[in-house]
Amino acid sequence: MTETSSPVKSNRLISLDALRGFTIAAMVIVNDPGSWDHVYWPLQHAKWNGCTITDLIFPFFLFIVGVSIALAYSKRMESGAPKKILYRKILIRSLNIYLLGIFLWLFPEFDFGNIRWVGVLPRIAFVFLACALLFLNTNWKQQIKIGAAILLVYWIWVAYIPVPGIGKPDLSMPESNWANYLDTVILPGVMWQKTWDPEGFLSTFPAIVSGMIGMLIGKLYLSVKDENKRLVWLYFAGFTMFLAGGLWNWLFPINKNLWTSSYVLYTSGLGTLGLATCILVVDMWGYKKWTFLGRVYGANAITSYVLAGMLTLVFYRMKVGGASLNDSFMSGLTRIGVDPSLASMLYAVIYMLIIFVPALILYRKKIFIKV
């Protein structure tokens, strides 16, 4: 498919689709190293408080979900599409994404007594559902008020209200906060960290705000018609949120596991700055060729993510000469003197390119799977 016939050209930003795809590609890389014992620190999540490059990936995707909602549903509402039909499509898509997350967790054993009911895809489903419904039923001023209220209430609740059986929250420890407590009380099934989950119940609320900020940025993009003024506003909004998140970090530490309010603003600010830069380079200056990998991944983002999650089990479990494919790769490179961390990263990049192949086939055949 040529760039002029790209599926993103007629009804969405090429830069946004590319940014979505690069985000998915980054997810694949950080999720699939050659060895978890040898990973460069930027490709790991912060152990607790703090933020690495890896900690930017998930909030970037939720931010992009919000921007996409604003761009897509603004046009549908302007065309007079009945809300009843939109509600139905939103609910079906949210359910499909959620069920894909459960499927990915169960695959390949399908041990239904060992289900993790939350996770990356379930959180995407919840955020999409909440943001899409809010977009259809509130205006941008109301969205700002709702988002601000969630972040402020979450800050006061998690940072200052005593936790039953613990007392004053200790945000330097995973087990001494409200998010951990509610996960233990509310969440059924398996949790990622045994007694708490980074995609748990309470932290989903500020995660929804990450999507809401994306909606507001999408609304800003649509409302400012002059390209240069629009870009100035995007950079201003991005830098303001980034700065506010950094300052809030002094009182409420930036923390992905808790999805703290400072983390929401910090990552949304960087997401906005990244989007603004992509719009400048790709849509305004016309440099599009370098975005090809991102556009391919972005055209079937969820499909590529699910495929990567399924095939990684094959690569980690298939034996070649008594060792798995990733172990064989690691031992082969380290035997000739390659640093183990570099070998691990090279494996992850190659695996991302392997997943790129079926995504490219779908792209070339103009097959865009909407879950």
Secondary structure, 3 states (H helix, E strand, C coil): CCHHHCCCCCCCCHHHHHHHHHHHHHHHHHHCCCCCCCCCHHHCCCCCCECCCHHHHHHHHHHHHHHHHHHHHHHHHHCCCCHHHHHHHHHHHHHHHHHHHHHHHHCCCCCCCCCECCCHHHHHHHHHHHHHHHHHHCCHHHHHHHHHHHHHHHHHHHHHCCECCCECCCCCCCCCCHHHHHHHHHCCECCCCCCCCCCCCCCHHHHHHHHHHHHHHHHHHHHCCCHHHHHHHHHHHHHHHHHHHHHHCCCCCCECCCCCHHHHHHHHHHHHHHHHHHHHHHHHCCCCHHHHHHHHHHHCHHHHHHHHHHHHHHHHHCEECCEEHHHHHHHHHHHCCCCHHHHHHHHHHHHHHHHHHHHHHHHHCCCCCCC
